[in-house]
Amino acid sequence: MDIYRQGIRPLLFSGLKVDPEWLHSQFMATLTWLETTGDRPPAAWLVQQLHQACCTTHPALRQQLWGLDFDNPIGLAAGFDKDGTGAALWSHFGFGFAELGTVTLHPQPGNSLPRLFRLPQDRAALNRMGFNNRGAAALATRLKQLITTPYKLKNSSLSPASLPLGINLGKSKVTPLELAADDYLGSFRLLKELGDYFVVNVSSPNTPGLRSLQDASQLDQILAVLQHENTEHKPLLVKIAPDLAWEAIADIVKLAQTHHLAGIIATNTTIRRDGLNTHLLPGIGTYLTDEPGGISGAPLRQRATEVIRFIYQKTAGTLPIIGVGGVFTADDAWEKITAGASLVQVYTGWMYEGPQLVPRILSGLAQKLTEHGMSHIRDAVGSSAQ
Ligand SMILES: Cc1cc2nc3c(=O)[nH]c(=O)nc-3n(C[C@H](O)[C@H](O)[C@H](O)COP(=O)(O)O)c2cc1C
């Protein structure tokens, strides 16, 4: 029985109508408690239970990319853990990797509340968080602390939580757009030794003007500055919006190749509002079409997959893609992988489906491989895009 889907979710989402941001902050506080008291019975026992319920081993699903080993291709998308609060624990939820951030050079509170809404009729969310985070220096301190005292469960054979950690960088709201490159550079300097890969986020709809940095000339400058600083050749990726025209995506692909980027993350949330069953913003009652913010979840699934397929075809599969947008099932993840994604991330699906989502997707993917007579997940990447 899936306790989350059958008991907890109906209670929180429909019964008590718990505010999604409050719920998220309670969850993050629980992660802090688990980490700090993990050497004592209730917390240690809980993490063990979590590990047993969520972590499965599928050798056929292991991925290797950029010299990094991923136990499986399913990762936590950016935005859930902006400050690295759960960095020590994500592996116990069964994830193959986690992307921290978006972090900005300057700490910032984000937009005013309420700024996160569930749209259950669409299996979606609307958010306009605005990069609320404690800043790059605080994330650096947090990650250094994890390196010096790795989290390990007492009396357990489980190894210290180790999984590839990405760091997603955004522009601080106070920094003018023309100084964006310096802002990204400042964060990268503080964090470059502490992440396994880095993402230039120019696609959030919730920082004024940010998406204009996807224009080739502006992005060119940011990527040049970052790659100049990147003497250790850390994998650097760019995360794009689903709302770009094909020509703009083609331009970004060209830039990615020119600057020797490690890959592209497709996609961020969408500013489109068409095709939704929800018309009024829950709890507020205003028209969704009048409300700022990005839509994530099921309504984004198809467009994100099309963008992945386009990039895969444009590059003949030579540029790795992390696919994200509307993944709730193994079928959804398979669709992204066969369209060209080497790795897949989840956010809204995890919010709706709970911690059982990852093991469910992984066993479904392993089954898909068997059904298609494939021996390894890398054989599936791009197999429907050729
Ligand atoms: C509440 C919320 C906050 C997010 N914050 C960020 C963020 O800070 N940086 C980022 O790159 N993407 C952010 N995203 C976008 C997700 O990483 C992901 O690209 C998008 O939600 C599509 O995936 P999904 O349909 O699985 O949610 C956020 C999404 C949500 C729902």
The ligand as an SDF file (V2000), in Angstrom:
LIG
                    3D

 31 33  0  0  0  0  0  0  0  0999 V2000
    7.8940   25.3880   -6.5530 C   0  0  0  0  0  0  0  0  0  0  0  0
    8.8860   25.2980   -7.6800 C   0  0  0  0  0  0  0  0  0  0  0  0
   10.0800   25.9780   -7.5770 C   0  0  0  0  0  0  0  0  0  0  0  0
   11.0200   25.8910   -8.6090 C   0  0  0  0  0  0  0  0  0  0  0  0
   12.2020   26.5520   -8.4820 N   0  0  0  0  0  0  0  0  0  0  0  0
   13.1420   26.4190   -9.4490 C   0  0  0  0  0  0  0  0  0  0  0  0
   14.4020   27.0120   -9.3020 C   0  0  0  0  0  0  0  0  0  0  0  0
   14.7010   27.6580   -8.2890 O   0  0  0  0  0  0  0  0  0  0  0  0
   15.2960   26.8690  -10.3110 N   0  0  0  0  0  0  0  0  0  0  0  0
   15.0310   26.1340  -11.4430 C   0  0  0  0  0  0  0  0  0  0  0  0
   15.8800   26.0040  -12.3260 O   0  0  0  0  0  0  0  0  0  0  0  0
   13.8290   25.5250  -11.5880 N   0  0  0  0  0  0  0  0  0  0  0  0
   12.8940   25.6530  -10.6320 C   0  0  0  0  0  0  0  0  0  0  0  0
   11.6860   25.0310  -10.7750 N   0  0  0  0  0  0  0  0  0  0  0  0
   11.4210   24.2840  -12.0240 C   0  0  0  0  0  0  0  0  0  0  0  0
   11.7040   22.7970  -11.8820 C   0  0  0  0  0  0  0  0  0  0  0  0
   13.0610   22.5490  -11.5950 O   0  0  0  0  0  0  0  0  0  0  0  0
   11.3080   22.0600  -13.1790 C   0  0  0  0  0  0  0  0  0  0  0  0
   12.1320   22.5210  -14.2340 O   0  0  0  0  0  0  0  0  0  0  0  0
    9.8600   22.2860  -13.5590 C   0  0  0  0  0  0  0  0  0  0  0  0
    9.0390   22.3440  -12.4260 O   0  0  0  0  0  0  0  0  0  0  0  0
    9.3430   21.1780  -14.4740 C   0  0  0  0  0  0  0  0  0  0  0  0
    9.3990   19.9250  -13.8450 O   0  0  0  0  0  0  0  0  0  0  0  0
    8.1340   19.2390  -13.1090 P   0  0  0  0  0  0  0  0  0  0  0  0
    6.9890   19.2810  -14.0750 O   0  0  0  0  0  0  0  0  0  0  0  0
    8.6080   17.8560  -12.7650 O   0  0  0  0  0  0  0  0  0  0  0  0
    7.8500   20.0510  -11.9100 O   0  0  0  0  0  0  0  0  0  0  0  0
   10.7390   25.1110   -9.7640 C   0  0  0  0  0  0  0  0  0  0  0  0
    9.5300   24.4140   -9.8440 C   0  0  0  0  0  0  0  0  0  0  0  0
    8.6050   24.4870   -8.8250 C   0  0  0  0  0  0  0  0  0  0  0  0
    7.3010   23.7260   -8.9320 C   0  0  0  0  0  0  0  0  0  0  0  0
  1  2  1  0
  2  3  1  0
  2 30  2  0
  3  4  2  0
  4  5  1  0
  4 28  1  0
  5  6  2  0
  6  7  1  0
  6 13  1  0
  7  8  2  0
  7  9  1  0
  9 10  1  0
 10 11  2  0
 10 12  1  0
 12 13  2  0
 13 14  1  0
 14 15  1  0
 14 28  1  0
 15 16  1  0
 16 17  1  0
 16 18  1  0
 18 19  1  0
 18 20  1  0
 20 21  1  0
 20 22  1  0
 22 23  1  0
 23 24  1  0
 24 25  2  0
 24 26  1  0
 24 27  1  0
 28 29  2  0
 29 30  1  0
 30 31  1  0
M  END
$$$$
